[in-house]
Amino acid sequence: MSKRARSARRLASLLTSKSGTFVRIYYDRQIRRYRVVWTNGPDAAQMFTFAVGARDEVPELDVSTLLWDRGTNNSG
């Protein structure tokens, strides 16, 4: 696993902890960028703010280049 991939995994863990919702980060090969995906919880701007706060812990990953995809789960 590359350093960037490890940083993406670490950032997903940090964002999950900070936001209180499960966050997944994966590399989208079609667009050649990392994508941050979560359901409900904070909006994209708040999640980005969390990522900026954690960027020193994931130096191999440029948080400004990530794509932010928040979904919703309206069941229940």
Salt bridges, closest charged atoms under 4 A:
ASP28 OD2 - ARG35 NH2 2.93
GLU57 OE1 - ARG10 NH2 2.73
ASP69 OD2 - ARG35 NH1 2.40
